[in-house]
Amino acid sequence: FDVSQTNGKELPTLGVDELSGNVTDYEKFFEALKEVSPVPIKLAEIDGSAKGFFNQEDKTITIKEGMSEAQTVKTAIHEIAHAMLHDKDLKKTDLEKPKDRATEEVEAESIAYTVCQHFGVDTSDYSFSYVASWGSGKDLPELKSSLETIRSTASELITQISDKYLGLDKDKSQEKTAEAPEQPKKSNIIGNVEYSTIEDKQYFRLNS
């Protein structure tokens, strides 16, 4: 969430300010993320220190443009997790027992870390400090209650992203096949007669 949409303690200081590095097949992977997100994702300028936020009112995710591929992907998954679990209108959790902001942030970042690790994007330098900051002071039972949510949501996202990722590959493969020119078939016909049916085959030298 954007800081303007929340109340509570100040944002925690992270171990690193921003992840660096590229992501294999970044454009294709990011397209898969947009496909699985329950709300639209857009890249835009964001004032302040926020790298992204899920807007509860207009049901959109905004990611700060100009960041590294690794940070963009990690932030997108973090905000997708918020949209899946913590939307006040669509959330899967018990509405009578709303989770506090710290629990929601721990869940979203843990899911982002798990999904990124599965796809070979290491976010540990950022995610470990983030989770430690938001998880500090919380009782063990509270953290344990989030473990199944983190596990099941991460598993769901990994499956959905994999399906879309492979689906995009399949679509591109089909496009290439459709674009390939049809190869002419070899003919074994001489005039209107198949060569193999000619009984007496004679060969003539053509004089130039």
Contacts in CASP RR format, 6 or more apart in sequence:
PFRMAT RR
TARGET T0000
AUTHOR 0000-0000-0000
METHOD contacts of the structure
MODEL  1
FDVSQTNGKELPTLGVDELSGNVTDYEKFFEALKEVSPVPIKLAEIDGSA
KGFFNQEDKTITIKEGMSEAQTVKTAIHEIAHAMLHDKDLKKTDLEKPKD
RATEEVEAESIAYTVCQHFGVDTSDYSFSYVASWGSGKDLPELKSSLETI
RSTASELITQISDKYLGLDKDKSQEKTAEAPEQPKKSNIIGNVEYSTIED
KQYFRLNS
1 53 0 8 1.000
1 54 0 8 1.000
1 56 0 8 1.000
1 82 0 8 1.000
1 101 0 8 1.000
2 46 0 8 1.000
2 50 0 8 1.000
2 52 0 8 1.000
2 53 0 8 1.000
2 55 0 8 1.000
3 11 0 8 1.000
3 49 0 8 1.000
3 50 0 8 1.000
5 53 0 8 1.000
5 55 0 8 1.000
5 56 0 8 1.000
6 101 0 8 1.000
7 101 0 8 1.000
8 101 0 8 1.000
11 49 0 8 1.000
12 129 0 8 1.000
12 130 0 8 1.000
12 133 0 8 1.000
12 134 0 8 1.000
13 133 0 8 1.000
14 126 0 8 1.000
14 129 0 8 1.000
14 130 0 8 1.000
14 133 0 8 1.000
15 125 0 8 1.000
15 126 0 8 1.000
15 129 0 8 1.000
16 125 0 8 1.000
16 126 0 8 1.000
16 129 0 8 1.000
18 51 0 8 1.000
18 67 0 8 1.000
18 68 0 8 1.000
18 71 0 8 1.000
18 126 0 8 1.000
19 68 0 8 1.000
19 70 0 8 1.000
19 71 0 8 1.000
19 74 0 8 1.000
19 123 0 8 1.000
19 125 0 8 1.000
19 126 0 8 1.000
20 68 0 8 1.000
20 70 0 8 1.000
20 71 0 8 1.000
21 68 0 8 1.000
21 69 0 8 1.000
21 70 0 8 1.000
22 68 0 8 1.000
22 69 0 8 1.000
22 70 0 8 1.000
23 29 0 8 1.000
23 69 0 8 1.000
23 70 0 8 1.000
23 73 0 8 1.000
23 121 0 8 1.000
24 120 0 8 1.000
26 69 0 8 1.000
26 73 0 8 1.000
28 165 0 8 1.000
28 168 0 8 1.000
28 169 0 8 1.000
29 73 0 8 1.000
29 119 0 8 1.000
29 161 0 8 1.000
29 165 0 8 1.000
30 72 0 8 1.000
30 73 0 8 1.000
30 76 0 8 1.000
31 164 0 8 1.000
31 168 0 8 1.000
32 161 0 8 1.000
32 164 0 8 1.000
32 165 0 8 1.000
32 168 0 8 1.000
33 41 0 8 1.000
33 73 0 8 1.000
33 76 0 8 1.000
33 77 0 8 1.000
33 80 0 8 1.000
33 161 0 8 1.000
34 40 0 8 1.000
34 41 0 8 1.000
35 164 0 8 1.000
36 80 0 8 1.000
36 157 0 8 1.000
36 160 0 8 1.000
36 161 0 8 1.000
36 164 0 8 1.000
37 61 0 8 1.000
37 76 0 8 1.000
37 80 0 8 1.000
37 83 0 8 1.000
38 80 0 8 1.000
38 83 0 8 1.000
38 84 0 8 1.000
38 87 0 8 1.000
38 90 0 8 1.000
39 54 0 8 1.000
39 59 0 8 1.000
39 60 0 8 1.000
39 61 0 8 1.000
39 83 0 8 1.000
40 59 0 8 1.000
40 60 0 8 1.000
40 61 0 8 1.000
41 60 0 8 1.000
41 61 0 8 1.000
41 62 0 8 1.000
41 63 0 8 1.000
41 76 0 8 1.000
41 79 0 8 1.000
41 80 0 8 1.000
42 60 0 8 1.000
42 61 0 8 1.000
42 62 0 8 1.000
42 63 0 8 1.000
43 62 0 8 1.000
43 63 0 8 1.000
43 64 0 8 1.000
43 65 0 8 1.000
43 66 0 8 1.000
43 72 0 8 1.000
44 62 0 8 1.000
44 63 0 8 1.000
44 64 0 8 1.000
44 65 0 8 1.000
45 64 0 8 1.000
45 65 0 8 1.000
46 52 0 8 1.000
46 53 0 8 1.000
46 62 0 8 1.000
46 64 0 8 1.000
50 64 0 8 1.000
51 63 0 8 1.000
51 64 0 8 1.000
51 67 0 8 1.000
51 71 0 8 1.000
51 75 0 8 1.000
52 61 0 8 1.000
52 62 0 8 1.000
52 63 0 8 1.000
52 64 0 8 1.000
52 75 0 8 1.000
52 78 0 8 1.000
52 79 0 8 1.000
53 61 0 8 1.000
53 62 0 8 1.000
53 79 0 8 1.000
54 60 0 8 1.000
54 61 0 8 1.000
54 79 0 8 1.000
54 82 0 8 1.000
54 83 0 8 1.000
54 86 0 8 1.000
54 87 0 8 1.000
55 61 0 8 1.000
55 62 0 8 1.000
56 87 0 8 1.000
56 88 0 8 1.000
56 89 0 8 1.000
59 83 0 8 1.000
59 87 0 8 1.000
61 76 0 8 1.000
61 79 0 8 1.000
61 80 0 8 1.000
61 83 0 8 1.000
63 72 0 8 1.000
63 75 0 8 1.000
63 76 0 8 1.000
63 79 0 8 1.000
64 75 0 8 1.000
66 72 0 8 1.000
67 75 0 8 1.000
70 116 0 8 1.000
70 121 0 8 1.000
70 122 0 8 1.000
70 123 0 8 1.000
71 126 0 8 1.000
73 116 0 8 1.000
73 121 0 8 1.000
74 112 0 8 1.000
74 113 0 8 1.000
74 116 0 8 1.000
74 121 0 8 1.000
74 123 0 8 1.000
74 126 0 8 1.000
74 127 0 8 1.000
75 112 0 8 1.000
77 111 0 8 1.000
77 112 0 8 1.000
77 115 0 8 1.000
77 116 0 8 1.000
77 157 0 8 1.000
78 108 0 8 1.000
78 109 0 8 1.000
78 111 0 8 1.000
78 112 0 8 1.000
79 108 0 8 1.000
80 157 0 8 1.000
81 107 0 8 1.000
81 108 0 8 1.000
81 111 0 8 1.000
81 112 0 8 1.000
81 153 0 8 1.000
81 157 0 8 1.000
82 104 0 8 1.000
82 108 0 8 1.000
83 90 0 8 1.000
84 92 0 8 1.000
84 153 0 8 1.000
84 157 0 8 1.000
85 91 0 8 1.000
85 92 0 8 1.000
85 93 0 8 1.000
85 104 0 8 1.000
85 107 0 8 1.000
85 108 0 8 1.000
85 149 0 8 1.000
85 153 0 8 1.000
86 93 0 8 1.000
86 99 0 8 1.000
86 104 0 8 1.000
86 107 0 8 1.000
86 108 0 8 1.000
93 99 0 8 1.000
93 149 0 8 1.000
99 107 0 8 1.000
102 134 0 8 1.000
102 135 0 8 1.000
102 138 0 8 1.000
103 138 0 8 1.000
103 142 0 8 1.000
103 146 0 8 1.000
105 130 0 8 1.000
105 134 0 8 1.000
106 131 0 8 1.000
106 134 0 8 1.000
106 135 0 8 1.000
106 138 0 8 1.000
106 143 0 8 1.000
106 146 0 8 1.000
107 146 0 8 1.000
107 149 0 8 1.000
107 150 0 8 1.000
107 153 0 8 1.000
109 127 0 8 1.000
109 130 0 8 1.000
109 131 0 8 1.000
109 134 0 8 1.000
110 127 0 8 1.000
110 131 0 8 1.000
110 146 0 8 1.000
110 150 0 8 1.000
110 154 0 8 1.000
111 150 0 8 1.000
111 153 0 8 1.000
111 154 0 8 1.000
111 157 0 8 1.000
112 123 0 8 1.000
112 127 0 8 1.000
113 123 0 8 1.000
113 124 0 8 1.000
113 127 0 8 1.000
113 128 0 8 1.000
113 131 0 8 1.000
114 150 0 8 1.000
114 154 0 8 1.000
114 158 0 8 1.000
115 154 0 8 1.000
115 157 0 8 1.000
115 158 0 8 1.000
115 161 0 8 1.000
116 122 0 8 1.000
116 123 0 8 1.000
116 127 0 8 1.000
117 123 0 8 1.000
118 154 0 8 1.000
118 158 0 8 1.000
119 158 0 8 1.000
119 161 0 8 1.000
135 143 0 8 1.000
188 194 0 8 1.000
188 195 0 8 1.000
188 196 0 8 1.000
189 195 0 8 1.000
190 198 0 8 1.000
END
